[in-house]
């Protein structure tokens, strides 16, 4: 398989996320079965899937510079809140324009 043809969002996945996605597909998208597989609650699986969707959407958007991607990743992983991430990225963009 030619690596240049693999979508960027797939390459951006961490191994843990790729494994989760694989299990999700193998379980035909059943969150209940995924919850049983990981031995966690349904809401925990739903939250993890929502975060994975956010990561995919972010990497599908414009190709960010590494700093912007890093800040967005912190927000998706709940290490900083989304509003703070937006403020940091906007400040960074304005400083770059100078």
N, CA, C and O atoms as CSV, one atom per row, in Angstrom:
chain,resi,resn,atom,element,x,y,z
A,1,UNK,N,N,0.841,-1.166,0.000
A,1,UNK,CA,C,0.000,0.000,0.000
A,1,UNK,C,C,0.895,1.242,0.000
A,1,UNK,O,O,1.864,1.312,0.756
A,2,UNK,N,N,0.574,2.204,-0.836
A,2,UNK,CA,C,1.323,3.442,-0.948
A,2,UNK,C,C,0.934,4.368,0.193
A,2,UNK,O,O,-0.228,4.759,0.308
A,3,UNK,N,N,1.901,4.723,1.039
A,3,UNK,CA,C,1.613,5.546,2.225
A,3,UNK,C,C,1.082,6.927,1.848
A,3,UNK,O,O,0.371,7.551,2.636
A,4,UNK,N,N,1.418,7.411,0.650
A,4,UNK,CA,C,0.932,8.721,0.215
A,4,UNK,C,C,-0.578,8.713,-0.026
A,4,UNK,O,O,-1.209,9.770,-0.038
A,5,UNK,N,N,-1.149,7.545,-0.214
A,5,UNK,CA,C,-2.586,7.447,-0.488
A,5,UNK,C,C,-3.414,7.210,0.770
A,5,UNK,O,O,-4.644,7.225,0.718
A,6,UNK,N,N,-2.743,6.990,1.902
A,6,UNK,CA,C,-3.462,6.791,3.158
A,6,UNK,C,C,-3.929,8.161,3.649
A,6,UNK,O,O,-3.128,9.091,3.738
A,7,UNK,N,N,-5.222,8.293,3.970
A,7,UNK,CA,C,-5.730,9.585,4.441
A,7,UNK,C,C,-4.977,10.083,5.675
A,7,UNK,O,O,-4.595,9.297,6.542
A,8,UNK,N,N,-4.773,11.380,5.740
A,8,UNK,CA,C,-4.027,11.996,6.841
A,8,UNK,C,C,-4.663,11.700,8.200
A,8,UNK,O,O,-3.957,11.524,9.192
A,9,UNK,N,N,-5.998,11.645,8.245
A,9,UNK,CA,C,-6.652,11.427,9.538
A,9,UNK,C,C,-6.314,10.055,10.105
A,9,UNK,O,O,-6.268,9.884,11.323
A,10,UNK,N,N,-6.079,9.078,9.238
A,10,UNK,CA,C,-5.707,7.739,9.721
A,10,UNK,C,C,-4.284,7.766,10.273
A,10,UNK,O,O,-4.004,7.184,11.321
A,11,UNK,N,N,-3.397,8.442,9.564
A,11,UNK,CA,C,-2.011,8.525,10.004
A,11,UNK,C,C,-1.881,9.301,11.316
A,11,UNK,O,O,-0.942,9.076,12.080
A,12,UNK,N,N,-2.806,10.201,11.575
A,12,UNK,CA,C,-2.753,11.030,12.786
A,12,UNK,C,C,-3.234,10.286,14.034
A,12,UNK,O,O,-3.017,10.750,15.153
A,13,UNK,N,N,-3.884,9.137,13.847
A,13,UNK,CA,C,-4.402,8.400,15.001
A,13,UNK,C,C,-3.274,7.798,15.827
A,13,UNK,O,O,-2.296,7.279,15.290
A,14,UNK,N,N,-3.428,7.878,17.131
A,14,UNK,CA,C,-2.513,7.172,18.019
A,14,UNK,C,C,-2.882,5.695,17.970
A,14,UNK,O,O,-4.003,5.349,17.599
A,15,UNK,N,N,-1.952,4.824,18.341
A,15,UNK,CA,C,-2.189,3.381,18.268
A,15,UNK,C,C,-3.433,2.977,19.055
A,15,UNK,O,O,-4.217,2.146,18.596
A,16,UNK,N,N,-3.612,3.552,20.218
A,16,UNK,CA,C,-4.772,3.229,21.062
A,16,UNK,C,C,-6.082,3.592,20.356
A,16,UNK,O,O,-7.056,2.842,20.421
A,17,UNK,N,N,-6.096,4.746,19.684
A,17,UNK,CA,C,-7.289,5.166,18.945
A,17,UNK,C,C,-7.541,4.261,17.744
A,17,UNK,O,O,-8.688,3.926,17.447
A,18,UNK,N,N,-6.481,3.868,17.059
A,18,UNK,CA,C,-6.624,2.982,15.901
A,18,UNK,C,C,-7.184,1.624,16.330
A,18,UNK,O,O,-8.020,1.045,15.636
A,19,UNK,N,N,-6.726,1.128,17.461
A,19,UNK,CA,C,-7.225,-0.144,17.989
A,19,UNK,C,C,-8.699,-0.012,18.371
A,19,UNK,O,O,-9.496,-0.905,18.082
A,20,UNK,N,N,-9.063,1.090,19.013
A,20,UNK,CA,C,-10.459,1.331,19.371
A,20,UNK,C,C,-11.324,1.359,18.112
A,20,UNK,O,O,-12.390,0.744,18.074
A,21,UNK,N,N,-10.870,2.067,17.091
A,21,UNK,CA,C,-11.613,2.163,15.836
A,21,UNK,C,C,-11.762,0.789,15.175
A,21,UNK,O,O,-12.829,0.451,14.662
A,22,UNK,N,N,-10.701,0.018,15.192
A,22,UNK,CA,C,-10.750,-1.348,14.631
A,22,UNK,C,C,-11.788,-2.189,15.377
A,22,UNK,O,O,-12.609,-2.867,14.760
A,23,UNK,N,N,-11.742,-2.138,16.710
A,23,UNK,CA,C,-12.714,-2.904,17.501
A,23,UNK,C,C,-14.135,-2.423,17.244
A,23,UNK,O,O,-15.065,-3.228,17.187
A,24,UNK,N,N,-14.304,-1.127,17.091
A,24,UNK,CA,C,-15.617,-0.554,16.804
A,24,UNK,C,C,-16.176,-1.111,15.494
A,24,UNK,O,O,-17.346,-1.485,15.415
A,25,UNK,N,N,-15.334,-1.160,14.481
A,25,UNK,CA,C,-15.758,-1.695,13.186
A,25,UNK,C,C,-16.050,-3.195,13.299
A,25,UNK,O,O,-17.063,-3.671,12.786
A,26,UNK,N,N,-15.175,-3.931,13.963
A,26,UNK,CA,C,-15.368,-5.374,14.109
A,26,UNK,C,C,-16.631,-5.723,14.899
A,26,UNK,O,O,-17.214,-6.791,14.708
A,27,UNK,N,N,-17.046,-4.822,15.783
A,27,UNK,CA,C,-18.278,-5.038,16.565
A,27,UNK,C,C,-19.477,-4.366,15.894
A,27,UNK,O,O,-20.508,-4.142,16.528
A,28,UNK,N,N,-19.333,-4.050,14.618
A,28,UNK,CA,C,-20.411,-3.452,13.805
A,28,UNK,C,C,-20.960,-2.157,14.411
A,28,UNK,O,O,-22.140,-1.842,14.261
A,29,UNK,N,N,-20.101,-1.427,15.083
A,29,UNK,CA,C,-20.516,-0.141,15.628
A,29,UNK,C,C,-21.362,-0.228,16.879
A,29,UNK,O,O,-21.966,0.766,17.280
A,30,UNK,N,N,-21.420,-1.382,17.502
A,30,UNK,CA,C,-22.231,-1.538,18.714
A,30,UNK,C,C,-21.473,-1.001,19.925
A,30,UNK,O,O,-20.491,-1.590,20.377
A,31,UNK,N,N,-21.952,0.123,20.434
A,31,UNK,CA,C,-21.306,0.702,21.613
A,31,UNK,C,C,-21.467,-0.198,22.834
A,31,UNK,O,O,-20.600,-0.239,23.706
A,32,UNK,N,N,-22.576,-0.911,22.885
A,32,UNK,CA,C,-22.797,-1.834,24.003
A,32,UNK,C,C,-21.746,-2.945,23.992
A,32,UNK,O,O,-21.200,-3.302,25.036
A,33,UNK,N,N,-21.470,-3.484,22.811
A,33,UNK,CA,C,-20.455,-4.538,22.719
A,33,UNK,C,C,-19.054,-3.999,23.000
A,33,UNK,O,O,-18.230,-4.688,23.601
A,34,UNK,N,N,-18.789,-2.775,22.568
A,34,UNK,CA,C,-17.486,-2.155,22.852
A,34,UNK,C,C,-17.341,-1.934,24.356
A,34,UNK,O,O,-16.271,-2.167,24.918
A,35,UNK,N,N,-18.413,-1.487,25.008
A,35,UNK,CA,C,-18.385,-1.291,26.459
A,35,UNK,C,C,-18.069,-2.610,27.160
A,35,UNK,O,O,-17.284,-2.640,28.108
A,36,UNK,N,N,-18.677,-3.690,26.695
A,36,UNK,CA,C,-18.396,-5.001,27.279
A,36,UNK,C,C,-16.950,-5.416,27.023
A,36,UNK,O,O,-16.289,-5.942,27.919
A,37,UNK,N,N,-16.461,-5.185,25.824
A,37,UNK,CA,C,-15.095,-5.549,25.461
A,37,UNK,C,C,-14.073,-4.830,26.344
A,37,UNK,O,O,-13.124,-5.446,26.828
A,38,UNK,N,N,-14.268,-3.527,26.551
A,38,UNK,CA,C,-13.344,-2.728,27.342
A,38,UNK,C,C,-13.676,-2.728,28.838
A,38,UNK,O,O,-12.935,-2.187,29.659
A,39,UNK,N,N,-14.808,-3.350,29.164
A,39,UNK,CA,C,-15.268,-3.440,30.563
A,39,UNK,C,C,-15.427,-2.065,31.198
A,39,UNK,O,O,-14.961,-1.801,32.306
A,40,UNK,N,N,-16.107,-1.198,30.445
A,40,UNK,CA,C,-16.420,0.152,30.917
A,40,UNK,C,C,-17.896,0.408,30.646
A,40,UNK,O,O,-18.569,-0.403,30.010
A,41,UNK,N,N,-18.389,1.531,31.130
A,41,UNK,CA,C,-19.804,1.856,30.930
A,41,UNK,C,C,-20.059,2.371,29.517
A,41,UNK,O,O,-19.147,2.817,28.820
A,42,UNK,N,N,-21.306,2.297,29.126
A,42,UNK,CA,C,-21.720,2.812,27.818
A,42,UNK,C,C,-21.362,4.295,27.672
A,42,UNK,O,O,-20.812,4.684,26.641
A,43,UNK,N,N,-21.663,5.150,28.693
A,43,UNK,CA,C,-21.302,6.567,28.557
A,43,UNK,C,C,-19.795,6.790,28.370
A,43,UNK,O,O,-19.389,7.722,27.675
A,44,UNK,N,N,-18.974,5.947,28.980
A,44,UNK,CA,C,-17.522,6.062,28.818
A,44,UNK,C,C,-17.135,5.786,27.363
A,44,UNK,O,O,-16.300,6.489,26.794
A,45,UNK,N,N,-17.738,4.771,26.772
A,45,UNK,CA,C,-17.469,4.448,25.370
A,45,UNK,C,C,-17.966,5.575,24.468
A,45,UNK,O,O,-17.288,5.956,23.513
A,46,UNK,N,N,-19.137,6.102,24.767
A,46,UNK,CA,C,-19.701,7.202,23.969
A,46,UNK,C,C,-18.767,8.416,23.999
A,46,UNK,O,O,-18.519,9.048,22.972
A,47,UNK,N,N,-18.252,8.729,25.196
A,47,UNK,CA,C,-17.329,9.852,25.343
A,47,UNK,C,C,-16.048,9.616,24.545
A,47,UNK,O,O,-15.556,10.520,23.869
A,48,UNK,N,N,-15.522,8.420,24.625
A,48,UNK,CA,C,-14.295,8.094,23.880
A,48,UNK,C,C,-14.531,8.202,22.380
A,48,UNK,O,O,-13.687,8.724,21.651
A,49,UNK,N,N,-15.676,7.712,21.919
A,49,UNK,CA,C,-16.005,7.808,20.498
A,49,UNK,C,C,-16.156,9.270,20.077
A,49,UNK,O,O,-15.696,9.659,19.004
A,50,UNK,N,N,-16.798,10.074,20.918
A,50,UNK,CA,C,-16.953,11.498,20.612
A,50,UNK,C,C,-15.591,12.188,20.484
A,50,UNK,O,O,-15.390,13.004,19.585
A,51,UNK,N,N,-14.662,11.863,21.381
A,51,UNK,CA,C,-13.322,12.445,21.304
A,51,UNK,C,C,-12.587,11.983,20.047
A,51,UNK,O,O,-11.871,12.765,19.422
A,52,UNK,N,N,-12.762,10.730,19.681
A,52,UNK,CA,C,-12.141,10.214,18.465
A,52,UNK,C,C,-12.707,10.919,17.234
A,52,UNK,O,O,-11.968,11.250,16.307
A,53,UNK,N,N,-14.005,11.142,17.230
A,53,UNK,CA,C,-14.643,11.877,16.125
A,53,UNK,C,C,-14.056,13.283,16.032
A,53,UNK,O,O,-13.772,13.763,14.934
A,54,UNK,N,N,-13.871,13.948,17.174
A,54,UNK,CA,C,-13.282,15.287,17.183
A,54,UNK,C,C,-11.864,15.264,16.608
A,54,UNK,O,O,-11.492,16.144,15.831
A,55,UNK,N,N,-11.086,14.273,16.985
A,55,UNK,CA,C,-9.714,14.169,16.470
A,55,UNK,C,C,-9.720,13.998,14.957
A,55,UNK,O,O,-8.927,14.623,14.252
A,56,UNK,N,N,-10.611,13.153,14.464
A,56,UNK,CA,C,-10.692,12.914,13.018
A,56,UNK,C,C,-11.137,14.174,12.297
A,56,UNK,O,O,-10.583,14.524,11.255
A,57,UNK,N,N,-12.136,14.857,12.846
A,57,UNK,CA,C,-12.608,16.098,12.227
A,57,UNK,C,C,-11.504,17.149,12.191
A,57,UNK,O,O,-11.353,17.865,11.201
A,58,UNK,N,N,-10.742,17.236,13.262
A,58,UNK,CA,C,-9.655,18.213,13.300
A,58,UNK,C,C,-8.586,17.906,12.262
A,58,UNK,O,O,-8.095,18.816,11.594
A,59,UNK,N,N,-8.223,16.651,12.119
A,59,UNK,CA,C,-7.181,16.331,11.152
A,59,UNK,C,C,-7.703,16.387,9.724
A,59,UNK,O,O,-6.916,16.490,8.782
A,60,UNK,N,N,-9.020,16.319,9.551
A,60,UNK,CA,C,-9.623,16.464,8.226
A,60,UNK,C,C,-9.683,17.921,7.788
A,60,UNK,O,O,-9.751,18.216,6.594
A,61,UNK,N,N,-9.657,18.824,8.753
A,61,UNK,CA,C,-9.685,20.245,8.428
A,61,UNK,C,C,-8.347,20.630,7.827
A,61,UNK,O,O,-7.491,19.779,7.582
A,62,UNK,N,N,-8.180,21.904,7.594
A,62,UNK,CA,C,-6.943,22.384,7.001
A,62,UNK,C,C,-5.743,21.804,7.730
A,62,UNK,O,O,-5.788,21.534,8.930
A,63,UNK,N,N,-4.683,21.624,6.983
A,63,UNK,CA,C,-3.462,21.117,7.587
A,63,UNK,C,C,-2.901,22.200,8.500
A,63,UNK,O,O,-2.461,23.251,8.034
A,64,UNK,N,N,-2.920,21.941,9.772
A,64,UNK,CA,C,-2.425,22.906,10.742
A,64,UNK,C,C,-0.914,22.784,10.869
A,64,UNK,O,O,-0.313,21.755,10.561
A,65,UNK,N,N,-0.339,23.863,11.330
A,65,UNK,CA,C,1.060,23.814,11.707
A,65,UNK,C,C,1.152,22.947,12.955
A,65,UNK,O,O,0.162,22.786,13.669
A,66,UNK,N,N,2.314,22.392,13.225
A,66,UNK,CA,C,2.441,21.510,14.398
A,66,UNK,C,C,1.976,22.138,15.708
A,66,UNK,O,O,1.379,21.454,16.539
A,67,UNK,N,N,2.239,23.434,15.908
A,67,UNK,CA,C,1.823,24.085,17.152
A,67,UNK,C,C,0.310,24.108,17.284
A,67,UNK,O,O,-0.231,23.813,18.350
A,68,UNK,N,N,-0.379,24.463,16.189
A,68,UNK,CA,C,-1.845,24.514,16.223
A,68,UNK,C,C,-2.422,23.119,16.454
A,68,UNK,O,O,-3.373,22.957,17.219
A,69,UNK,N,N,-1.858,22.128,15.803
A,69,UNK,CA,C,-2.317,20.749,15.980
A,69,UNK,C,C,-2.117,20.307,17.430
A,69,UNK,O,O,-2.960,19.616,18.000
A,70,UNK,N,N,-0.993,20.713,18.015
A,70,UNK,CA,C,-0.701,20.373,19.408
A,70,UNK,C,C,-1.753,20.965,20.344
A,70,UNK,O,O,-2.265,20.272,21.223
A,71,UNK,N,N,-2.075,22.248,20.155
A,71,UNK,CA,C,-3.062,22.920,20.998
A,71,UNK,C,C,-4.438,22.267,20.834
A,71,UNK,O,O,-5.138,22.043,21.821
A,72,UNK,N,N,-4.824,21.963,19.601
A,72,UNK,CA,C,-6.112,21.304,19.371
A,72,UNK,C,C,-6.137,19.933,20.033
A,72,UNK,O,O,-7.155,19.531,20.598
A,73,UNK,N,N,-5.032,19.223,19.965
A,73,UNK,CA,C,-4.947,17.911,20.606
A,73,UNK,C,C,-5.127,18.000,22.111
A,73,UNK,O,O,-5.773,17.146,22.718
A,74,UNK,N,N,-4.547,19.048,22.719
A,74,UNK,CA,C,-4.735,19.249,24.162
A,74,UNK,C,C,-6.207,19.453,24.489
A,74,UNK,O,O,-6.703,18.942,25.493
A,75,UNK,N,N,-6.902,20.203,23.637
A,75,UNK,CA,C,-8.326,20.454,23.873
A,75,UNK,C,C,-9.139,19.173,23.725
A,75,UNK,O,O,-10.011,18.894,24.548
A,76,UNK,N,N,-8.863,18.404,22.695
A,76,UNK,CA,C,-9.606,17.159,22.477
A,76,UNK,C,C,-9.379,16.188,23.633
A,76,UNK,O,O,-10.290,15.462,24.029
A,77,UNK,N,N,-8.172,16.178,24.165
A,77,UNK,CA,C,-7.857,15.282,25.278
A,77,UNK,C,C,-8.254,15.862,26.635
A,77,UNK,O,O,-7.922,15.297,27.677
A,78,UNK,N,N,-8.970,16.999,26.617
A,78,UNK,CA,C,-9.464,17.660,27.829
A,78,UNK,C,C,-8.346,18.106,28.768
A,78,UNK,O,O,-8.544,18.193,29.979
A,79,UNK,N,N,-7.187,18.384,28.214
A,79,UNK,CA,C,-6.086,18.891,29.036
A,79,UNK,C,C,-6.178,20.403,29.165
A,79,UNK,O,O,-5.686,20.985,30.131
A,80,UNK,N,N,-6.826,21.046,28.160
A,80,UNK,CA,C,-7.222,22.451,28.261
A,80,UNK,C,C,-8.623,22.545,27.677
A,80,UNK,O,O,-9.038,21.686,26.899
A,81,UNK,N,N,-9.357,23.600,28.058
A,81,UNK,CA,C,-10.712,23.700,27.528
A,81,UNK,C,C,-10.685,24.267,26.106
A,81,UNK,O,O,-9.716,24.910,25.703
A,82,UNK,N,N,-11.741,24.023,25.368
A,82,UNK,CA,C,-11.825,24.400,23.963
A,82,UNK,C,C,-11.703,25.904,23.768
A,82,UNK,O,O,-11.045,26.357,22.831
A,83,UNK,N,N,-12.326,26.674,24.640
A,83,UNK,CA,C,-12.273,28.132,24.515
A,83,UNK,C,C,-10.839,28.641,24.662
A,83,UNK,O,O,-10.413,29.529,23.923
A,84,UNK,N,N,-10.107,28.086,25.605
A,84,UNK,CA,C,-8.702,28.469,25.795
A,84,UNK,C,C,-7.882,28.104,24.562
A,84,UNK,O,O,-7.027,28.879,24.132
A,85,UNK,N,N,-8.139,26.935,23.994
A,85,UNK,CA,C,-7.431,26.511,22.781
A,85,UNK,C,C,-7.667,27.503,21.648
A,85,UNK,O,O,-6.734,27.874,20.936
A,86,UNK,N,N,-8.907,27.927,21.486
A,86,UNK,CA,C,-9.231,28.893,20.432
A,86,UNK,C,C,-8.487,30.209,20.641
A,86,UNK,O,O,-7.963,30.788,19.689
A,87,UNK,N,N,-8.443,30.675,21.874
A,87,UNK,CA,C,-7.756,31.928,22.189
A,87,UNK,C,C,-6.267,31.815,21.870
A,87,UNK,O,O,-5.686,32.721,21.272
A,88,UNK,N,N,-5.660,30.721,22.262
A,88,UNK,CA,C,-4.228,30.512,22.011
A,88,UNK,C,C,-3.952,30.478,20.509
A,88,UNK,O,O,-3.013,31.118,20.036
A,89,UNK,N,N,-4.752,29.747,19.769
A,89,UNK,CA,C,-4.545,29.627,18.321
A,89,UNK,C,C,-4.730,30.973,17.629
A,89,UNK,O,O,-3.947,31.325,16.747
A,90,UNK,N,N,-5.751,31.726,18.016
A,90,UNK,CA,C,-5.972,33.048,17.413
A,90,UNK,C,C,-4.808,33.988,17.707
A,90,UNK,O,O,-4.357,34.717,16.823
A,91,UNK,N,N,-4.324,33.971,18.946
A,91,UNK,CA,C,-3.173,34.802,19.326
A,91,UNK,C,C,-1.950,34.390,18.501
A,91,UNK,O,O,-1.213,35.246,18.012
A,92,UNK,N,N,-1.741,33.109,18.350
A,92,UNK,CA,C,-0.615,32.593,17.569
A,92,UNK,C,C,-0.695,33.061,16.107
A,92,UNK,O,O,0.305,33.482,15.524
A,93,UNK,N,N,-1.890,32.980,15.532
A,93,UNK,CA,C,-2.074,33.409,14.139
A,93,UNK,C,C,-1.783,34.904,13.980
A,93,UNK,O,O,-1.146,35.318,13.012
A,94,UNK,N,N,-2.256,35.710,14.941
A,94,UNK,CA,C,-2.019,37.150,14.872
A,94,UNK,C,C,-0.539,37.476,15.004
A,94,UNK,O,O,-0.029,38.359,14.313
A,95,UNK,N,N,0.140,36.777,15.876
A,95,UNK,CA,C,1.580,37.011,16.058
A,95,UNK,C,C,2.375,36.608,14.816
A,95,UNK,O,O,3.377,37.239,14.481
A,96,UNK,N,N,1.923,35.563,14.140
A,96,UNK,CA,C,2.597,35.118,12.907
A,96,UNK,C,C,2.456,36.124,11.791
A,96,UNK,O,O,3.348,36.259,10.953
A,97,UNK,N,N,1.334,36.837,11.772
A,97,UNK,CA,C,1.067,37.816,10.707
A,97,UNK,C,C,1.975,39.041,10.830
A,97,UNK,O,O,2.183,39.759,9.853
A,98,UNK,N,N,2.498,39.272,11.988
A,98,UNK,CA,C,3.339,40.460,12.215
A,98,UNK,C,C,4.655,40.383,11.531
A,98,UNK,O,O,5.459,41.309,11.635
